[in-house]
Amino acid sequence: MAAYLNPAEQFAFITDVSVIRKYTGMGIASTLMKMCLRRVEQSRIREVRLEVSQENQPAVLLYQKYGFTITENIDKVLRMRLLIGPAGI
């Protein structure tokens, strides 16, 4: 997983979540997501953003499982966000 945190702007951006194919379905991506979101919360950041191909349904479902919602669909790329804190998780 790769992400950057921007405390000054109060958002984080997840750039990549990758699991080698033979290890998919073992909860690795969920563990990585939990660890990332914990770090974001510790940093007092209020919003997490990401982009994912709409064709990557396993990833879209993972993000939705953690509360991400689709904010835009541009050329089959979904922009998603998660609000953290009083208005979010």
Residue pairs with C-beta under 8 A, 6 or more apart in sequence:
1 14
1 16
1 17
1 18
1 32
1 33
1 35
1 36
2 14
2 15
2 16
3 12
3 13
3 14
3 15
3 36
3 40
3 48
4 12
4 13
4 15
5 12
5 39
5 40
5 43
5 45
6 12
6 13
6 45
7 43
7 44
7 45
10 45
10 46
10 47
11 45
11 46
11 47
11 48
11 49
12 36
12 40
12 43
12 45
12 47
12 48
12 49
13 48
13 49
13 50
14 36
14 48
14 49
14 50
15 50
17 29
17 32
17 33
17 59
17 62
19 26
19 28
19 29
19 32
24 58
29 59
29 62
30 62
30 65
33 62
33 63
33 66
36 48
37 48
37 66
37 82
37 84
37 89
40 48
40 84
41 84
45 84
46 83
46 84
46 85
46 88
47 81
47 82
47 83
47 84
47 88
48 68
48 81
48 82
48 84
49 79
49 80
49 81
50 63
50 68
50 79
50 80
50 81
51 77
51 78
51 79
51 80
52 59
52 60
52 63
52 77
52 78
52 80
53 59
53 76
53 77
53 78
54 60
54 73
54 76
54 77
54 78
55 76
60 78
60 80
63 80
63 82
66 82
67 82
67 88
67 89
68 80
68 81
68 82
69 80
69 81
69 82
70 78
70 79
70 80
71 79
71 80
71 81
72 78
72 79
73 79
82 88
82 89
83 89
